[in-house]
């Protein structure tokens, strides 16, 4: 508005104070020309009499203003591209840092407060198999069971390598214990992989509070692998949405795939 631009009153004064209307218009156009970068151009043009021919303002004001606008658009486009590139680099670095912070059991921040104690035994790795066959987007999941005096920690080492994903990123990837057949093992904490780019490996963790002395033989754990296939920017390969939370709106398509049961034997707590 007029109150936002200090040069608009100058144009009004030039038009109103000079008895020679031609000279007043010329002065107003000169103000337009000299201050075109700082003036509200639309408001300034409305102040000019309708009788002013377009030719008298084209060369001193309209054409230079158009050139200035095009230059500003180019500058802003370049600045936007640079900021986007910086954002993608920062997000890539953050993703790498998050994956690294969850790569080994004792590095996971969410597990440090549990005071797990000394490890008793780690099982041989085995592959997670989805109950439904022919799932082309299911990632490669290797499972390890880590035993501690009062906890069982299940590590799911996930490689985002399914060819059908065509380079897309996975989000909120986790192995979840949906049910335990024995109250001696109760799900406690789940630590998902927030973002897992294509051809990248990361670990999710599932902690069960254990009472080995109450475990009678073998407990059976019903497990699911949960993940979201994120939408990606085709130009950068970066997810369009980094929102966390399982099945959150706009983050992509969420999947819950039941995998084979995991057995926990009482003898495994003895190493």
C-alpha positions in Angstrom: 0.0 0.0 0.0 1.0 3.7 -0.1 2.0 3.7 3.5 4.7 1.0 2.8 6.6 2.9 0.1 8.3 6.2 0.9 8.6 7.2 -2.8 4.9 7.2 -3.7 4.2 10.5 -1.9 7.0 12.0 -4.0 5.2 11.1 -7.2 1.9 12.5 -5.8 3.7 15.8 -4.9 5.3 16.0 -8.3 1.9 15.6 -10.0 0.0 17.9 -7.8 2.4 20.8 -7.0 3.6 21.7 -10.5 1.1 23.9 -12.4 2.7 22.6 -15.7 1.1 19.2 -15.9 3.6 18.0 -18.5 6.6 18.9 -16.4 4.9 17.4 -13.3 4.4 14.1 -15.2 8.0 14.2 -16.4 9.2 14.6 -12.8 7.0 11.8 -11.6 8.3 9.5 -14.4 11.9 10.5 -13.4 11.2 9.4 -9.8 9.8 6.1 -11.2 12.9 5.6 -13.2 15.4 6.4 -10.5 13.7 4.4 -7.8 12.2 1.5 -9.7 13.9 -1.1 -7.5 12.5 0.3 -4.3 9.1 1.5 -5.4 5.7 -0.3 -5.4 5.5 -0.3 -9.2 1.7 -1.1 -9.6 0.7 1.6 -7.1 3.0 4.1 -8.7 1.6 3.5 -12.2 -1.9 4.0 -10.8 -1.0 7.5 -9.6 -0.1 8.6 -13.2 -3.0 10.2 -15.2 -4.7 7.9 -17.6 -3.8 10.3 -20.4 0.0 9.5 -20.1 1.0 7.5 -23.2 2.6 4.1 -22.7 5.5 5.2 -24.9 6.6 7.9 -22.4 7.1 5.4 -19.6 8.2 2.3 -21.5 11.9 3.2 -22.0 12.6 5.0 -18.7 10.6 2.7 -16.4 8.7 -0.4 -17.8 11.4 -2.0 -19.8 14.2 -1.6 -17.1 11.7 -2.8 -14.5 10.9 -5.9 -16.5 14.7 -6.6 -16.9 15.2 -6.1 -13.2 12.3 -8.6 -12.5 13.7 -11.2 -14.8 17.2 -10.8 -13.1 15.6 -11.2 -9.7 13.8 -14.4 -10.8 17.1 -15.9 -12.1 18.8 -14.9 -8.8 16.0 -16.4 -6.7 16.0 -19.6 -8.9 19.7 -20.1 -8.4 19.4 -19.4 -4.6 16.5 -21.9 -4.4 18.6 -24.5 -6.2 21.6 -24.0 -3.9 19.4 -24.1 -0.8 17.7 -27.3 -2.1 21.1 -28.9 -2.7 22.3 -27.9 0.8 19.1 -29.3 2.3 19.6 -32.6 0.5 23.3 -32.8 1.6 22.3 -32.1 5.2 19.5 -34.6 5.2 21.8 -37.2 3.7 24.4 -36.5 6.5 21.7 -36.7 9.1 20.4 -40.0 7.7 23.9 -41.4 7.7 24.5 -40.3 11.3 21.2 -41.8 12.4 22.0 -45.1 10.8 25.5 -45.2 12.2 24.1 -44.4 15.7 22.0 -47.5 15.5 24.5 -49.8 13.8 25.7 -51.6 17.0 23.8 -52.5 20.1 25.8 -50.4 22.6 25.7 -47.4 20.3 21.9 -47.1 20.3 20.9 -44.0 22.4 17.5 -45.4 23.3 19.0 -48.6 24.9 21.7 -47.0 27.0 19.3 -46.3 29.9 18.4 -50.0 30.3 21.6 -51.1 31.9 21.6 -54.3 29.9 24.5 -55.7 31.7 27.1 -58.1 30.2 26.0 -60.0 27.1 25.4 -63.7 27.7 24.9 -65.1 24.2 24.2 -64.0 20.6 22.4 -66.4 18.3 23.5 -67.2 14.7 21.8 -64.9 12.2 18.9 -66.0 10.2 16.7 -64.5 7.4 13.2 -63.1 8.1 10.7 -64.7 5.8 7.3 -63.1 5.1 4.3 -65.3 5.7 2.9 -64.2 2.3 4.9 -65.3 -0.7 5.7 -63.1 -3.7 6.1 -59.8 -1.9 8.4 -57.9 -4.3 9.0 -54.9 -2.1 10.0 -56.8 1.1 13.5 -55.7 2.1 16.3 -58.1 3.0 16.1 -58.7 6.8 18.6 -60.6 8.9 17.7 -61.3 12.5 20.0 -61.7 15.5 19.0 -62.5 19.1 21.2 -60.9 21.8 20.8 -62.3 25.3 21.4 -60.5 28.6 20.6 -61.4 32.2 17.2 -59.6 32.2 16.6 -58.8 28.5 16.5 -60.2 25.0 17.4 -57.7 22.3 16.3 -58.7 18.8 18.3 -56.9 16.0 16.9 -56.7 12.5 19.6 -55.8 10.1 17.7 -54.4 7.1 19.1 -53.9 3.6 16.9 -51.8 1.3 17.6 -53.7 -1.9 14.3 -54.9 -3.3 14.6 -54.3 -7.1 10.9 -53.4 -7.4 11.4 -50.4 -5.2 13.4 -48.8 -8.0 15.6 -46.8 -5.8 13.0 -45.6 -3.3 13.7 -44.9 0.3 12.1 -46.8 3.2 11.0 -45.0 6.4 10.1 -46.2 9.9 11.5 -49.7 9.4 11.2 -52.0 12.3 10.7 -55.6 13.5 8.0 -55.7 16.1 7.1 -58.5 18.4 3.3 -58.5 18.2 2.7 -61.2 20.7 4.7 -63.5 23.1 3.5 -66.9 24.1 5.1 -66.6 27.6 4.7 -63.7 30.1 8.4 -64.3 31.0 9.2 -62.3 27.8 7.4 -59.0 27.4 8.0 -56.4 24.6 9.5 -53.3 26.0 11.2 -50.9 23.5 11.1 -50.7 19.7 13.8 -48.6 17.9 12.9 -48.1 14.2 15.2 -47.0 11.4 13.8 -43.6 10.6 15.1 -43.4 7.0 16.8 -46.1 5.0 17.9 -45.0 1.5 18.1 -47.5 -1.4 21.0 -50.0 -1.2 21.7 -49.0 2.4 21.8 -51.2 5.5 20.6 -50.2 8.9 19.5 -51.9 12.1 16.3 -51.7 14.1 16.0 -53.0 17.6 13.3 -54.7 19.7 13.9 -55.1 23.4 12.0 -57.7 25.5 12.1 -57.6 29.3 12.9 -61.2 30.4 12.5 -63.3 33.5 14.5 -66.4 32.6 13.7 -68.2 35.8 10.0 -68.1 34.8 10.5 -69.2 31.3 9.3 -72.8 30.9 11.2 -74.3 28.0 10.6 -72.2 24.8 8.7 -69.0 24.2 7.3 -68.2 20.7 7.3 -64.7 19.5 4.9 -63.6 16.8 6.7 -60.9 14.7 6.0 -58.3 12.1 8.2 -56.2 9.8 6.8 -52.7 9.4 8.0 -50.1 6.9 6.8 -47.3 4.7 7.8 -46.8 1.1 8.4 -43.1 0.9 7.6 -40.9 -2.1 10.8 -39.6 -3.7 11.8 -36.5 -5.6 12.8 -37.8 -9.1 15.3 -35.0 -9.5 17.3 -35.5 -6.3 16.2 -38.9 -5.0 15.4 -37.3 -1.7 12.2 -38.2 0.1 9.5 -35.6 -0.3 8.3 -36.2 3.2 10.6 -37.0 6.2 7.7 -37.2 8.6 8.1 -39.8 11.3 5.5 -42.0 12.7 4.1 -45.3 11.3 1.6 -44.7 8.5 1.7 -41.0 9.0 -0.2 -38.9 6.4 1.7 -38.0 3.3 4.8 -40.2 4.1 4.1 -42.8 1.5 2.6 -46.3 1.6 2.8 -48.3 4.8 3.3 -52.1 5.0 2.9 -54.6 7.8 4.3 -58.0 6.9 4.1 -61.0 9.3 7.2 -63.0 9.3 8.0 -66.5 10.7 7.9 -66.9 14.5 11.0 -66.4 16.6 11.7 -68.9 19.3 13.5 -68.1 22.5 14.8 -71.0 24.5 15.5 -71.0 28.2 19.0 -72.5 27.6 20.0 -69.5 25.5 20.1 -67.4 28.7 22.9 -69.7 29.9 25.1 -69.0 26.9 
